Amino acid sequence: MGWNKTPVRDNQWRVHPYWTKQSQALEQDQAAGGRGRRVMQDCGALGRVILRRRYLRLYAELRWQINKKECSKFLCEVSANSRAANLAAAWQRAHELGLTSPTTVKS
């Protein structure tokens, strides 16, 4: 992987300042492939991907809550040009690791 020479742009990871919780949930649902794909395999909690910038790199972390206790798992480094693409790549990695349930909610 090597060190990035260009800084991470805000549109690659930052949430729009005027977004609501509902629009952020919809963004997570779309990136994961549906709301049912966000359900954690072991506990049934709803997960969300957090993008964090560290120096010149961008990392994805999966977070969920069990009995008011915050849990998290590092997923991967992401480097797409948009926040939506980075979220989708992170959710794909979560699915590959088997952290989420394979079933989807029928509409």
The 8 nearest C-alpha neighbors of each residue, nearest first, counted from 0:
[[1, 2, 3, 76, 56, 78, 77, 4],
 [2, 0, 3, 4, 56, 55, 76, 5],
 [1, 3, 4, 0, 55, 56, 5, 54],
 [4, 2, 5, 55, 1, 56, 6, 0],
 [3, 5, 2, 6, 55, 1, 7, 56],
 [6, 4, 3, 7, 55, 8, 2, 56],
 [7, 5, 55, 8, 4, 3, 56, 54],
 [6, 8, 55, 9, 56, 5, 11, 57],
 [9, 7, 10, 11, 6, 12, 80, 13],
 [8, 10, 13, 11, 12, 7, 14, 82],
 [11, 9, 8, 12, 13, 81, 82, 80],
 [12, 10, 81, 82, 9, 8, 80, 13],
 [11, 13, 82, 10, 9, 50, 14, 51],
 [12, 14, 9, 10, 15, 11, 82, 50],
 [15, 13, 16, 12, 18, 10, 82, 23],
 [14, 16, 17, 18, 13, 10, 19, 23],
 [17, 15, 18, 14, 13, 19, 23, 20],
 [18, 16, 15, 19, 14, 22, 20, 23],
 [19, 17, 15, 16, 22, 23, 20, 14],
 [18, 20, 22, 21, 23, 17, 24, 16],
 [19, 21, 23, 22, 24, 18, 25, 26],
 [20, 22, 24, 19, 23, 25, 18, 26],
 [23, 21, 25, 19, 24, 20, 18, 26],
 [22, 24, 26, 20, 25, 21, 27, 19],
 [25, 23, 21, 27, 26, 22, 20, 28],
 [24, 26, 28, 22, 23, 27, 29, 21],
 [25, 27, 23, 29, 24, 28, 22, 30],
 [26, 28, 24, 30, 25, 29, 31, 23],
 [29, 27, 33, 34, 25, 31, 26, 30],
 [30, 28, 26, 32, 27, 31, 33, 25],
 [29, 31, 87, 27, 28, 32, 86, 26],
 [32, 30, 90, 28, 29, 33, 36, 27],
 [33, 31, 29, 30, 28, 36, 34, 35],
 [34, 32, 28, 35, 36, 31, 29, 103],
 [33, 35, 28, 36, 37, 104, 32, 31],
 [36, 34, 103, 104, 37, 33, 38, 102],
 [35, 37, 34, 33, 38, 103, 31, 100],
 [38, 36, 46, 35, 34, 45, 99, 31],
 [39, 37, 45, 43, 99, 36, 44, 35],
 [38, 40, 99, 43, 44, 41, 100, 42],
 [39, 41, 99, 100, 98, 42, 43, 38],
 [42, 40, 39, 43, 98, 99, 100, 44],
 [41, 43, 44, 39, 40, 65, 38, 45],
 [44, 42, 39, 38, 40, 41, 45, 100],
 [45, 43, 39, 42, 38, 46, 63, 64],
 [44, 46, 38, 37, 39, 63, 43, 47],
 [47, 45, 63, 37, 62, 38, 39, 44],
 [46, 48, 62, 61, 63, 49, 27, 45],
 [49, 47, 61, 60, 62, 59, 50, 86],
 [48, 50, 60, 59, 61, 51, 47, 62],
 [49, 51, 59, 58, 12, 60, 48, 57],
 [52, 50, 58, 57, 59, 49, 53, 12],
 [51, 53, 57, 56, 58, 54, 50, 55],
 [54, 52, 56, 55, 57, 51, 58, 7],
 [53, 55, 56, 52, 6, 57, 7, 3],
 [56, 54, 6, 3, 7, 53, 5, 57],
 [57, 55, 53, 54, 52, 7, 58, 3],
 [56, 58, 52, 77, 51, 76, 53, 78],
 [59, 57, 76, 51, 50, 77, 75, 52],
 [60, 58, 50, 75, 74, 49, 89, 76],
 [59, 61, 73, 49, 74, 48, 72, 62],
 [60, 62, 48, 72, 71, 47, 49, 73],
 [63, 61, 71, 47, 46, 70, 48, 60],
 [64, 62, 46, 70, 69, 45, 71, 44],
 [63, 65, 69, 68, 70, 67, 66, 44],
 [66, 64, 68, 67, 69, 44, 63, 70],
 [67, 65, 68, 64, 69, 44, 70, 42],
 [68, 66, 65, 64, 69, 70, 63, 44],
 [69, 67, 65, 64, 66, 70, 63, 71],
 [68, 70, 64, 63, 67, 65, 71, 62],
 [71, 69, 63, 62, 64, 68, 72, 65],
 [70, 72, 62, 61, 63, 60, 69, 73],
 [71, 73, 61, 60, 74, 62, 70, 59],
 [72, 74, 60, 75, 61, 59, 71, 58],
 [75, 73, 60, 59, 72, 92, 89, 93],
 [76, 74, 59, 58, 73, 77, 89, 60],
 [75, 77, 58, 57, 59, 78, 74, 56],
 [78, 76, 57, 85, 58, 79, 75, 59],
 [77, 79, 57, 80, 85, 76, 56, 11],
 [80, 78, 85, 81, 84, 77, 11, 82],
 [79, 81, 11, 78, 84, 82, 85, 10],
 [82, 80, 11, 84, 83, 79, 10, 85],
 [81, 83, 11, 12, 85, 84, 10, 86],
 [84, 82, 86, 81, 85, 87, 30, 26],
 [85, 83, 87, 81, 86, 82, 79, 88],
 [84, 86, 82, 88, 87, 79, 83, 77],
 [87, 85, 89, 83, 84, 88, 30, 82],
 [86, 88, 30, 84, 90, 85, 89, 91],
 [89, 87, 91, 85, 86, 90, 84, 92],
 [88, 90, 86, 92, 91, 87, 59, 85],
 [91, 89, 93, 87, 31, 92, 88, 86],
 [90, 92, 88, 94, 89, 93, 87, 95],
 [91, 93, 95, 89, 90, 94, 96, 88],
 [94, 92, 90, 96, 91, 95, 98, 89],
 [95, 93, 97, 91, 92, 96, 99, 98],
 [96, 94, 92, 97, 93, 91, 98, 90],
 [95, 97, 93, 94, 98, 92, 99, 74],
 [98, 96, 94, 95, 99, 93, 100, 40],
 [97, 99, 40, 96, 93, 39, 94, 100],
 [100, 98, 39, 40, 38, 97, 94, 37],
 [99, 101, 40, 102, 38, 39, 36, 98],
 [102, 100, 99, 36, 103, 94, 97, 40],
 [103, 101, 100, 35, 36, 104, 99, 38],
 [102, 104, 35, 36, 105, 101, 33, 34],
 [103, 105, 35, 106, 102, 34, 33, 36],
 [106, 104, 103, 35, 102, 33, 34, 36],
 [105, 104, 103, 33, 34, 35, 32, 102]]
